[in-house]
Amino acid sequence: MAAARRVAGFFTAAVVDGDAEGRPAWLATEYIHGLSLGDAVAEHGAWPEQAVRRRCHVVGCVGV
């Protein structure tokens, strides 16, 4: 949770609350209007796998 709260930027939804130890774990973020992931991929195509892995490494994605 602490790491998620430190991530900030114009294209990043701020973390409002969450419980990483909850069953199930959960995370709530602010709403940012935009395309859904499905619509973005349909309109612009999927990113190459290596590009996704690089970006996830930078922001600390889990399970990629």
Predicted model as a PDB file, atoms N, CA, C, CB and O in Angstrom, pLDDT in the B-factor column:
MODEL        1                                                                  
ATOM      1  N   MET A   1       0.819  -1.180   0.000  1.00 80.00           N  
ATOM      2  CA  MET A   1       0.000   0.000   0.000  1.00 80.00           C  
ATOM      3  C   MET A   1       0.869   1.251   0.000  1.00 80.00           C  
ATOM      4  CB  MET A   1      -0.935  -0.006   1.195  1.00 80.00           C  
ATOM      5  O   MET A   1       0.581   2.208  -0.719  1.00 80.00           O  
ATOM      6  N   ALA A   2       1.915   1.248   0.791  1.00 82.00           N  
ATOM      7  CA  ALA A   2       2.773   2.430   0.880  1.00 82.00           C  
ATOM      8  C   ALA A   2       3.398   2.734  -0.473  1.00 82.00           C  
ATOM      9  CB  ALA A   2       3.871   2.227   1.941  1.00 82.00           C  
ATOM     10  O   ALA A   2       3.461   3.896  -0.873  1.00 82.00           O  
ATOM     11  N   ALA A   3       3.861   1.710  -1.184  1.00 81.00           N  
ATOM     12  CA  ALA A   3       4.469   1.921  -2.496  1.00 81.00           C  
ATOM     13  C   ALA A   3       3.434   2.435  -3.491  1.00 81.00           C  
ATOM     14  CB  ALA A   3       5.105   0.619  -3.012  1.00 81.00           C  
ATOM     15  O   ALA A   3       3.732   3.323  -4.289  1.00 81.00           O  
ATOM     16  N   ALA A   4       2.239   1.893  -3.452  1.00 79.00           N  
ATOM     17  CA  ALA A   4       1.181   2.335  -4.361  1.00 79.00           C  
ATOM     18  C   ALA A   4       0.820   3.796  -4.118  1.00 79.00           C  
ATOM     19  CB  ALA A   4      -0.060   1.455  -4.202  1.00 79.00           C  
ATOM     20  O   ALA A   4       0.537   4.533  -5.063  1.00 79.00           O  
ATOM     21  N   ARG A   5       0.827   4.208  -2.879  1.00 80.00           N  
ATOM     22  CA  ARG A   5       0.488   5.600  -2.558  1.00 80.00           C  
ATOM     23  C   ARG A   5       1.572   6.574  -3.014  1.00 80.00           C  
ATOM     24  CB  ARG A   5       0.263   5.750  -1.058  1.00 80.00           C  
ATOM     25  O   ARG A   5       1.289   7.753  -3.227  1.00 80.00           O  
ATOM     26  N   ARG A   6       2.814   6.095  -3.168  1.00 80.00           N  
ATOM     27  CA  ARG A   6       3.903   6.967  -3.603  1.00 80.00           C  
ATOM     28  C   ARG A   6       3.906   7.203  -5.112  1.00 80.00           C  
ATOM     29  CB  ARG A   6       5.226   6.377  -3.182  1.00 80.00           C  
ATOM     30  O   ARG A   6       4.519   8.160  -5.586  1.00 80.00           O  
ATOM     31  N   VAL A   7       3.231   6.345  -5.867  1.00 79.00           N  
ATOM     32  CA  VAL A   7       3.180   6.499  -7.319  1.00 79.00           C  
ATOM     33  C   VAL A   7       2.225   7.639  -7.640  1.00 79.00           C  
ATOM     34  CB  VAL A   7       2.732   5.172  -8.022  1.00 79.00           C  
ATOM     35  O   VAL A   7       1.066   7.624  -7.225  1.00 79.00           O  
ATOM     36  N   ALA A   8       2.713   8.614  -8.371  1.00 73.00           N  
ATOM     37  CA  ALA A   8       1.875   9.761  -8.728  1.00 73.00           C  
ATOM     38  C   ALA A   8       2.275  10.258 -10.107  1.00 73.00           C  
ATOM     39  CB  ALA A   8       2.002  10.900  -7.675  1.00 73.00           C  
ATOM     40  O   ALA A   8       3.404  10.051 -10.554  1.00 73.00           O  
ATOM     41  N   GLY A   9       1.361  10.897 -10.758  1.00 77.00           N  
ATOM     42  CA  GLY A   9       1.646  11.457 -12.064  1.00 77.00           C  
ATOM     43  C   GLY A   9       0.367  11.769 -12.801  1.00 77.00           C  
ATOM     44  O   GLY A   9      -0.727  11.400 -12.374  1.00 77.00           O  
ATOM     45  N   PHE A  10       0.522  12.448 -13.904  1.00 76.00           N  
ATOM     46  CA  PHE A  10      -0.630  12.885 -14.683  1.00 76.00           C  
ATOM     47  C   PHE A  10      -1.466  11.711 -15.180  1.00 76.00           C  
ATOM     48  CB  PHE A  10      -0.173  13.722 -15.859  1.00 76.00           C  
ATOM     49  O   PHE A  10      -2.689  11.819 -15.256  1.00 76.00           O  
ATOM     50  N   PHE A  11      -0.827  10.589 -15.520  1.00 74.00           N  
ATOM     51  CA  PHE A  11      -1.534   9.436 -16.084  1.00 74.00           C  
ATOM     52  C   PHE A  11      -1.763   8.334 -15.053  1.00 74.00           C  
ATOM     53  CB  PHE A  11      -0.757   8.876 -17.261  1.00 74.00           C  
ATOM     54  O   PHE A  11      -2.006   7.187 -15.427  1.00 74.00           O  
ATOM     55  N   THR A  12      -1.691   8.656 -13.778  1.00 81.00           N  
ATOM     56  CA  THR A  12      -1.806   7.655 -12.717  1.00 81.00           C  
ATOM     57  C   THR A  12      -2.935   8.022 -11.768  1.00 81.00           C  
ATOM     58  CB  THR A  12      -0.480   7.523 -11.945  1.00 81.00           C  
ATOM     59  O   THR A  12      -3.008   9.152 -11.286  1.00 81.00           O  
ATOM     60  N   ALA A  13      -3.813   7.066 -11.503  1.00 85.00           N  
ATOM     61  CA  ALA A  13      -4.887   7.284 -10.532  1.00 85.00           C  
ATOM     62  C   ALA A  13      -4.319   7.182  -9.120  1.00 85.00           C  
ATOM     63  CB  ALA A  13      -6.041   6.259 -10.735  1.00 85.00           C  
ATOM     64  O   ALA A  13      -3.615   6.224  -8.801  1.00 85.00           O  
ATOM     65  N   ALA A  14      -4.617   8.150  -8.287  1.00 88.00           N  
ATOM     66  CA  ALA A  14      -4.139   8.139  -6.909  1.00 88.00           C  
ATOM     67  C   ALA A  14      -4.849   7.041  -6.110  1.00 88.00           C  
ATOM     68  CB  ALA A  14      -4.362   9.519  -6.249  1.00 88.00           C  
ATOM     69  O   ALA A  14      -6.030   6.766  -6.324  1.00 88.00           O  
ATOM     70  N   VAL A  15      -4.118   6.427  -5.198  1.00 90.00           N  
ATOM     71  CA  VAL A  15      -4.700   5.421  -4.313  1.00 90.00           C  
ATOM     72  C   VAL A  15      -5.522   6.129  -3.243  1.00 90.00           C  
ATOM     73  CB  VAL A  15      -3.594   4.528  -3.667  1.00 90.00           C  
ATOM     74  O   VAL A  15      -5.038   7.043  -2.575  1.00 90.00           O  
ATOM     75  N   VAL A  16      -6.760   5.700  -3.091  1.00 91.00           N  
ATOM     76  CA  VAL A  16      -7.660   6.275  -2.094  1.00 91.00           C  
ATOM     77  C   VAL A  16      -7.598   5.463  -0.802  1.00 91.00           C  
ATOM     78  CB  VAL A  16      -9.108   6.326  -2.631  1.00 91.00           C  
ATOM     79  O   VAL A  16      -7.529   6.026   0.291  1.00 91.00           O  
ATOM     80  N   ASP A  17      -7.622   4.142  -0.934  1.00 92.00           N  
ATOM     81  CA  ASP A  17      -7.587   3.266   0.237  1.00 92.00           C  
ATOM     82  C   ASP A  17      -7.295   1.850  -0.235  1.00 92.00           C  
ATOM     83  CB  ASP A  17      -8.932   3.326   1.037  1.00 92.00           C  
ATOM     84  O   ASP A  17      -7.269   1.584  -1.437  1.00 92.00           O  
ATOM     85  N   GLY A  18      -7.081   0.960   0.688  1.00 92.00           N  
ATOM     86  CA  GLY A  18      -6.851  -0.427   0.336  1.00 92.00           C  
ATOM     87  C   GLY A  18      -6.470  -1.246   1.546  1.00 92.00           C  
ATOM     88  O   GLY A  18      -6.183  -0.706   2.614  1.00 92.00           O  
ATOM     89  N   ASP A  19      -6.468  -2.561   1.368  1.00 93.00           N  
ATOM     90  CA  ASP A  19      -6.074  -3.482   2.424  1.00 93.00           C  
ATOM     91  C   ASP A  19      -5.400  -4.684   1.777  1.00 93.00           C  
ATOM     92  CB  ASP A  19      -7.301  -3.918   3.289  1.00 93.00           C  
ATOM     93  O   ASP A  19      -6.069  -5.592   1.284  1.00 93.00           O  
ATOM     94  N   ALA A  20      -4.069  -4.680   1.782  1.00 89.00           N  
ATOM     95  CA  ALA A  20      -3.302  -5.757   1.155  1.00 89.00           C  
ATOM     96  C   ALA A  20      -3.421  -7.062   1.935  1.00 89.00           C  
ATOM     97  CB  ALA A  20      -1.837  -5.357   1.035  1.00 89.00           C  
ATOM     98  O   ALA A  20      -3.173  -8.136   1.388  1.00 89.00           O  
ATOM     99  N   GLU A  21      -3.793  -6.976   3.196  1.00 92.00           N  
ATOM    100  CA  GLU A  21      -3.920  -8.174   4.034  1.00 92.00           C  
ATOM    101  C   GLU A  21      -5.350  -8.697   4.090  1.00 92.00           C  
ATOM    102  CB  GLU A  21      -3.434  -7.879   5.439  1.00 92.00           C  
ATOM    103  O   GLU A  21      -5.603  -9.748   4.679  1.00 92.00           O  
ATOM    104  N   GLY A  22      -6.279  -7.975   3.486  1.00 92.00           N  
ATOM    105  CA  GLY A  22      -7.687  -8.387   3.509  1.00 92.00           C  
ATOM    106  C   GLY A  22      -7.920  -9.668   2.734  1.00 92.00           C  
ATOM    107  O   GLY A  22      -7.078 -10.086   1.940  1.00 92.00           O  
ATOM    108  N   ARG A  23      -9.056 -10.283   2.965  1.00 94.00           N  
ATOM    109  CA  ARG A  23      -9.442 -11.503   2.246  1.00 94.00           C  
ATOM    110  C   ARG A  23     -10.759 -11.255   1.553  1.00 94.00           C  
ATOM    111  CB  ARG A  23      -9.547 -12.725   3.205  1.00 94.00           C  
ATOM    112  O   ARG A  23     -11.800 -11.436   2.184  1.00 94.00           O  
ATOM    113  N   PRO A  24     -10.786 -10.854   0.298  1.00 93.00           N  
ATOM    114  CA  PRO A  24      -9.630 -10.696  -0.576  1.00 93.00           C  
ATOM    115  C   PRO A  24      -8.944  -9.338  -0.372  1.00 93.00           C  
ATOM    116  CB  PRO A  24     -10.056 -10.853  -2.035  1.00 93.00           C  
ATOM    117  O   PRO A  24      -9.534  -8.394   0.154  1.00 93.00           O  
ATOM    118  N   ALA A  25      -7.684  -9.274  -0.804  1.00 91.00           N  
ATOM    119  CA  ALA A  25      -6.976  -7.988  -0.803  1.00 91.00           C  
ATOM    120  C   ALA A  25      -7.693  -7.058  -1.771  1.00 91.00           C  
ATOM    121  CB  ALA A  25      -5.460  -8.159  -1.200  1.00 91.00           C  
ATOM    122  O   ALA A  25      -8.271  -7.512  -2.758  1.00 91.00           O  
ATOM    123  N   TRP A  26      -7.657  -5.744  -1.490  1.00 92.00           N  
ATOM    124  CA  TRP A  26      -8.347  -4.803  -2.376  1.00 92.00           C  
ATOM    125  C   TRP A  26      -7.610  -3.473  -2.418  1.00 92.00           C  
ATOM    126  CB  TRP A  26      -9.801  -4.590  -1.916  1.00 92.00           C  
ATOM    127  O   TRP A  26      -6.824  -3.149  -1.527  1.00 92.00           O  
ATOM    128  N   LEU A  27      -7.878  -2.716  -3.467  1.00 90.00           N  
ATOM    129  CA  LEU A  27      -7.264  -1.411  -3.680  1.00 90.00           C  
ATOM    130  C   LEU A  27      -8.293  -0.512  -4.352  1.00 90.00           C  
ATOM    131  CB  LEU A  27      -5.960  -1.524  -4.541  1.00 90.00           C  
ATOM    132  O   LEU A  27      -8.898  -0.906  -5.349  1.00 90.00           O  
ATOM    133  N   ALA A  28      -8.496   0.678  -3.825  1.00 92.00           N  
ATOM    134  CA  ALA A  28      -9.424   1.646  -4.418  1.00 92.00           C  
ATOM    135  C   ALA A  28      -8.617   2.847  -4.908  1.00 92.00           C  
ATOM    136  CB  ALA A  28     -10.525   2.091  -3.384  1.00 92.00           C  
ATOM    137  O   ALA A  28      -7.787   3.386  -4.176  1.00 92.00           O  
ATOM    138  N   THR A  29      -8.861   3.255  -6.136  1.00 89.00           N  
ATOM    139  CA  THR A  29      -8.171   4.408  -6.712  1.00 89.00           C  
ATOM    140  C   THR A  29      -9.188   5.437  -7.167  1.00 89.00           C  
ATOM    141  CB  THR A  29      -7.268   3.982  -7.891  1.00 89.00           C  
ATOM    142  O   THR A  29     -10.371   5.133  -7.319  1.00 89.00           O  
ATOM    143  N   GLU A  30      -8.717   6.662  -7.383  1.00 90.00           N  
ATOM    144  CA  GLU A  30      -9.595   7.688  -7.916  1.00 90.00           C  
ATOM    145  C   GLU A  30      -9.993   7.319  -9.345  1.00 90.00           C  
ATOM    146  CB  GLU A  30      -8.910   9.078  -7.874  1.00 90.00           C  
ATOM    147  O   GLU A  30      -9.302   6.547 -10.010  1.00 90.00           O  
ATOM    148  N   TYR A  31     -11.088   7.865  -9.799  1.00 88.00           N  
ATOM    149  CA  TYR A  31     -11.584   7.602 -11.153  1.00 88.00           C  
ATOM    150  C   TYR A  31     -10.938   8.575 -12.123  1.00 88.00           C  
ATOM    151  CB  TYR A  31     -13.131   7.716 -11.216  1.00 88.00           C  
ATOM    152  O   TYR A  31     -10.893   9.780 -11.880  1.00 88.00           O  
ATOM    153  N   ILE A  32     -10.442   8.034 -13.224  1.00 84.00           N  
ATOM    154  CA  ILE A  32      -9.915   8.860 -14.311  1.00 84.00           C  
ATOM    155  C   ILE A  32     -10.660   8.460 -15.576  1.00 84.00           C  
ATOM    156  CB  ILE A  32      -8.350   8.685 -14.480  1.00 84.00           C  
ATOM    157  O   ILE A  32     -10.601   7.306 -16.001  1.00 84.00           O  
ATOM    158  N   HIS A  33     -11.356   9.409 -16.171  1.00 86.00           N  
ATOM    159  CA  HIS A  33     -12.128   9.144 -17.381  1.00 86.00           C  
ATOM    160  C   HIS A  33     -11.183   8.804 -18.528  1.00 86.00           C  
ATOM    161  CB  HIS A  33     -13.013  10.360 -17.747  1.00 86.00           C  
ATOM    162  O   HIS A  33     -10.171   9.477 -18.722  1.00 86.00           O  
ATOM    163  N   GLY A  34     -11.503   7.789 -19.266  1.00 86.00           N  
ATOM    164  CA  GLY A  34     -10.693   7.419 -20.423  1.00 86.00           C  
ATOM    165  C   GLY A  34     -11.211   6.131 -21.038  1.00 86.00           C  
ATOM    166  O   GLY A  34     -12.238   5.594 -20.622  1.00 86.00           O  
ATOM    167  N   LEU A  35     -10.485   5.645 -22.032  1.00 87.00           N  
ATOM    168  CA  LEU A  35     -10.854   4.403 -22.697  1.00 87.00           C  
ATOM    169  C   LEU A  35     -10.665   3.223 -21.753  1.00 87.00           C  
ATOM    170  CB  LEU A  35     -10.027   4.206 -23.976  1.00 87.00           C  
ATOM    171  O   LEU A  35      -9.765   3.224 -20.912  1.00 87.00           O  
ATOM    172  N   SER A  36     -11.514   2.228 -21.901  1.00 86.00           N  
ATOM    173  CA  SER A  36     -11.275   0.976 -21.186  1.00 86.00           C  
ATOM    174  C   SER A  36     -10.066   0.301 -21.839  1.00 86.00           C  
ATOM    175  CB  SER A  36     -12.551   0.036 -21.214  1.00 86.00           C  
ATOM    176  O   SER A  36      -9.700   0.640 -22.964  1.00 86.00           O  
ATOM    177  N   LEU A  37      -9.460  -0.636 -21.152  1.00 82.00           N  
ATOM    178  CA  LEU A  37      -8.328  -1.357 -21.726  1.00 82.00           C  
ATOM    179  C   LEU A  37      -8.731  -2.049 -23.019  1.00 82.00           C  
ATOM    180  CB  LEU A  37      -7.780  -2.381 -20.727  1.00 82.00           C  
ATOM    181  O   LEU A  37      -7.989  -2.019 -24.000  1.00 82.00           O  
ATOM    182  N   GLY A  38      -9.902  -2.669 -23.023  1.00 89.00           N  
ATOM    183  CA  GLY A  38     -10.385  -3.344 -24.231  1.00 89.00           C  
ATOM    184  C   GLY A  38     -10.545  -2.389 -25.402  1.00 89.00           C  
ATOM    185  O   GLY A  38     -10.147  -2.710 -26.522  1.00 89.00           O  
ATOM    186  N   ASP A  39     -11.120  -1.227 -25.159  1.00 92.00           N  
ATOM    187  CA  ASP A  39     -11.302  -0.233 -26.223  1.00 92.00           C  
ATOM    188  C   ASP A  39      -9.965   0.321 -26.706  1.00 92.00           C  
ATOM    189  CB  ASP A  39     -12.192   0.912 -25.734  1.00 92.00           C  
ATOM    190  O   ASP A  39      -9.782   0.548 -27.902  1.00 92.00           O  
ATOM    191  N   ALA A  40      -9.030   0.538 -25.782  1.00 88.00           N  
ATOM    192  CA  ALA A  40      -7.709   1.062 -26.161  1.00 88.00           C  
ATOM    193  C   ALA A  40      -6.976   0.071 -27.052  1.00 88.00           C  
ATOM    194  CB  ALA A  40      -6.864   1.372 -24.907  1.00 88.00           C  
ATOM    195  O   ALA A  40      -6.362   0.465 -28.044  1.00 88.00           O  
ATOM    196  N   VAL A  41      -7.034  -1.219 -26.706  1.00 90.00           N  
ATOM    197  CA  VAL A  41      -6.370  -2.241 -27.525  1.00 90.00           C  
ATOM    198  C   VAL A  41      -7.054  -2.360 -28.871  1.00 90.00           C  
ATOM    199  CB  VAL A  41      -6.368  -3.605 -26.810  1.00 90.00           C  
ATOM    200  O   VAL A  41      -6.386  -2.488 -29.896  1.00 90.00           O  
ATOM    201  N   ALA A  42      -8.389  -2.319 -28.884  1.00 94.00           N  
ATOM    202  CA  ALA A  42      -9.122  -2.413 -30.152  1.00 94.00           C  
ATOM    203  C   ALA A  42      -8.804  -1.236 -31.068  1.00 94.00           C  
ATOM    204  CB  ALA A  42     -10.631  -2.477 -29.892  1.00 94.00           C  
ATOM    205  O   ALA A  42      -8.696  -1.400 -32.283  1.00 94.00           O  
ATOM    206  N   GLU A  43      -8.655  -0.043 -30.479  1.00 93.00           N  
ATOM    207  CA  GLU A  43      -8.421   1.165 -31.262  1.00 93.00           C  
ATOM    208  C   GLU A  43      -6.953   1.344 -31.670  1.00 93.00           C  
ATOM    209  CB  GLU A  43      -8.876   2.367 -30.478  1.00 93.00           C  
ATOM    210  O   GLU A  43      -6.660   1.792 -32.779  1.00 93.00           O  
ATOM    211  N   HIS A  44      -6.035   0.989 -30.760  1.00 90.00           N  
ATOM    212  CA  HIS A  44      -4.620   1.290 -31.002  1.00 90.00           C  
ATOM    213  C   HIS A  44      -3.726   0.062 -31.121  1.00 90.00           C  
ATOM    214  CB  HIS A  44      -4.105   2.152 -29.906  1.00 90.00           C  
ATOM    215  O   HIS A  44      -2.550   0.192 -31.463  1.00 90.00           O  
ATOM    216  N   GLY A  45      -4.256  -1.122 -30.849  1.00 92.00           N  
ATOM    217  CA  GLY A  45      -3.452  -2.337 -30.886  1.00 92.00           C  
ATOM    218  C   GLY A  45      -2.760  -2.588 -29.554  1.00 92.00           C  
ATOM    219  O   GLY A  45      -2.633  -1.692 -28.719  1.00 92.00           O  
ATOM    220  N   ALA A  46      -2.322  -3.817 -29.380  1.00 91.00           N  
ATOM    221  CA  ALA A  46      -1.647  -4.212 -28.144  1.00 91.00           C  
ATOM    222  C   ALA A  46      -0.194  -3.751 -28.171  1.00 91.00           C  
ATOM    223  CB  ALA A  46      -1.724  -5.744 -27.945  1.00 91.00           C  
ATOM    224  O   ALA A  46       0.419  -3.664 -29.235  1.00 91.00           O  
ATOM    225  N   TRP A  47       0.350  -3.457 -26.994  1.00 87.00           N  
ATOM    226  CA  TRP A  47       1.777  -3.134 -26.889  1.00 87.00           C  
ATOM    227  C   TRP A  47       2.582  -4.420 -27.022  1.00 87.00           C  
ATOM    228  CB  TRP A  47       2.098  -2.416 -25.538  1.00 87.00           C  
ATOM    229  O   TRP A  47       2.112  -5.491 -26.638  1.00 87.00           O  
ATOM    230  N   PRO A  48       3.780  -4.318 -27.558  1.00 89.00           N  
ATOM    231  CA  PRO A  48       4.657  -5.491 -27.583  1.00 89.00           C  
ATOM    232  C   PRO A  48       4.969  -5.940 -26.148  1.00 89.00           C  
ATOM    233  CB  PRO A  48       5.974  -5.178 -28.358  1.00 89.00           C  
ATOM    234  O   PRO A  48       5.070  -5.108 -25.246  1.00 89.00           O  
ATOM    235  N   GLU A  49       5.119  -7.242 -25.943  1.00 88.00           N  
ATOM    236  CA  GLU A  49       5.341  -7.776 -24.597  1.00 88.00           C  
ATOM    237  C   GLU A  49       6.519  -7.109 -23.893  1.00 88.00           C  
ATOM    238  CB  GLU A  49       5.573  -9.272 -24.666  1.00 88.00           C  
ATOM    239  O   GLU A  49       6.424  -6.789 -22.708  1.00 88.00           O  
ATOM    240  N   GLN A  50       7.625  -6.896 -24.602  1.00 87.00           N  
ATOM    241  CA  GLN A  50       8.811  -6.316 -23.972  1.00 87.00           C  
ATOM    242  C   GLN A  50       8.540  -4.900 -23.461  1.00 87.00           C  
ATOM    243  CB  GLN A  50       9.978  -6.299 -24.960  1.00 87.00           C  
ATOM    244  O   GLN A  50       9.058  -4.521 -22.411  1.00 87.00           O  
ATOM    245  N   ALA A  51       7.746  -4.120 -24.176  1.00 82.00           N  
ATOM    246  CA  ALA A  51       7.404  -2.769 -23.731  1.00 82.00           C  
ATOM    247  C   ALA A  51       6.578  -2.820 -22.446  1.00 82.00           C  
ATOM    248  CB  ALA A  51       6.630  -2.018 -24.834  1.00 82.00           C  
ATOM    249  O   ALA A  51       6.788  -2.007 -21.545  1.00 82.00           O  
ATOM    250  N   VAL A  52       5.645  -3.762 -22.354  1.00 81.00           N  
ATOM    251  CA  VAL A  52       4.826  -3.906 -21.150  1.00 81.00           C  
ATOM    252  C   VAL A  52       5.705  -4.310 -19.972  1.00 81.00           C  
ATOM    253  CB  VAL A  52       3.701  -4.948 -21.370  1.00 81.00           C  
ATOM    254  O   VAL A  52       5.560  -3.772 -18.874  1.00 81.00           O  
ATOM    255  N   ARG A  53       6.612  -5.250 -20.194  1.00 80.00           N  
ATOM    256  CA  ARG A  53       7.504  -5.703 -19.118  1.00 80.00           C  
ATOM    257  C   ARG A  53       8.390  -4.555 -18.614  1.00 80.00           C  
ATOM    258  CB  ARG A  53       8.384  -6.875 -19.609  1.00 80.00           C  
ATOM    259  O   ARG A  53       8.599  -4.419 -17.409  1.00 80.00           O  
ATOM    260  N   ARG A  54       8.911  -3.730 -19.533  1.00 79.00           N  
ATOM    261  CA  ARG A  54       9.749  -2.595 -19.121  1.00 79.00           C  
ATOM    262  C   ARG A  54       8.959  -1.624 -18.264  1.00 79.00           C  
ATOM    263  CB  ARG A  54      10.319  -1.868 -20.346  1.00 79.00           C  
ATOM    264  O   ARG A  54       9.443  -1.182 -17.222  1.00 79.00           O  
ATOM    265  N   ARG A  55       7.759  -1.289 -18.687  1.00 75.00           N  
ATOM    266  CA  ARG A  55       6.948  -0.339 -17.929  1.00 75.00           C  
ATOM    267  C   ARG A  55       6.534  -0.906 -16.582  1.00 75.00           C  
ATOM    268  CB  ARG A  55       5.715   0.055 -18.724  1.00 75.00           C  
ATOM    269  O   ARG A  55       6.512  -0.183 -15.586  1.00 75.00           O  
ATOM    270  N   CYS A  56       6.209  -2.178 -16.539  1.00 74.00           N  
ATOM    271  CA  CYS A  56       5.847  -2.798 -15.259  1.00 74.00           C  
ATOM    272  C   CYS A  56       7.038  -2.848 -14.324  1.00 74.00           C  
ATOM    273  CB  CYS A  56       5.297  -4.210 -15.478  1.00 74.00           C  
ATOM    274  O   CYS A  56       6.873  -2.706 -13.112  1.00 74.00           O  
ATOM    275  N   HIS A  57       8.219  -3.044 -14.850  1.00 64.00           N  
ATOM    276  CA  HIS A  57       9.419  -3.031 -14.009  1.00 64.00           C  
ATOM    277  C   HIS A  57       9.609  -1.658 -13.375  1.00 64.00           C  
ATOM    278  CB  HIS A  57      10.664  -3.416 -14.834  1.00 64.00           C  
ATOM    279  O   HIS A  57       9.963  -1.556 -12.200  1.00 64.00           O  
ATOM    280  N   VAL A  58       9.377  -0.607 -14.149  1.00 62.00           N  
ATOM    281  CA  VAL A  58       9.548   0.762 -13.659  1.00 62.00           C  
ATOM    282  C   VAL A  58       8.570   1.077 -12.533  1.00 62.00           C  
ATOM    283  CB  VAL A  58       9.367   1.760 -14.802  1.00 62.00           C  
ATOM    284  O   VAL A  58       8.961   1.690 -11.539  1.00 62.00           O  
ATOM    285  N   VAL A  59       7.318   0.677 -12.665  1.00 58.00           N  
ATOM    286  CA  VAL A  59       6.313   1.005 -11.646  1.00 58.00           C  
ATOM    287  C   VAL A  59       6.125  -0.074 -10.601  1.00 58.00           C  
ATOM    288  CB  VAL A  59       5.002   1.275 -12.301  1.00 58.00           C  
ATOM    289  O   VAL A  59       5.377   0.116  -9.642  1.00 58.00           O  
ATOM    290  N   GLY A  60       6.790  -1.201 -10.771  1.00 59.00           N  
ATOM    291  CA  GLY A  60       6.738  -2.255  -9.756  1.00 59.00           C  
ATOM    292  C   GLY A  60       5.535  -3.154  -9.834  1.00 59.00           C  
ATOM    293  O   GLY A  60       4.995  -3.537  -8.796  1.00 59.00           O  
ATOM    294  N   CYS A  61       5.086  -3.514 -11.040  1.00 63.00           N  
ATOM    295  CA  CYS A  61       3.962  -4.449 -11.192  1.00 63.00           C  
ATOM    296  C   CYS A  61       4.335  -5.801 -10.591  1.00 63.00           C  
ATOM    297  CB  CYS A  61       3.570  -4.610 -12.693  1.00 63.00           C  
ATOM    298  O   CYS A  61       5.507  -6.177 -10.556  1.00 63.00           O  
ATOM    299  N   VAL A  62       3.338  -6.511 -10.127  1.00 57.00           N  
ATOM    300  CA  VAL A  62       3.539  -7.834  -9.547  1.00 57.00           C  
ATOM    301  C   VAL A  62       3.038  -8.872 -10.532  1.00 57.00           C  
ATOM    302  CB  VAL A  62       2.813  -7.970  -8.176  1.00 57.00           C  
ATOM    303  O   VAL A  62       1.997  -8.684 -11.161  1.00 57.00           O  
ATOM    304  N   GLY A  63       3.769  -9.964 -10.669  1.00 53.00           N  
ATOM    305  CA  GLY A  63       3.312 -11.074 -11.487  1.00 53.00           C  
ATOM    306  C   GLY A  63       3.517 -10.922 -12.965  1.00 53.00           C  
ATOM    307  O   GLY A  63       2.872 -11.624 -13.743  1.00 53.00           O  
ATOM    308  N   VAL A  64       4.392 -10.030 -13.389  1.00 46.00           N  
ATOM    309  CA  VAL A  64       4.641  -9.860 -14.830  1.00 46.00           C  
ATOM    310  C   VAL A  64       6.007 -10.386 -15.156  1.00 46.00           C  
ATOM    311  CB  VAL A  64       4.517  -8.380 -15.260  1.00 46.00           C  
ATOM    312  O   VAL A  64       6.425 -10.344 -16.313  1.00 46.00           O  
TER     313      VAL A  64                                                      
ENDMDL                                                                          
END                                                                             
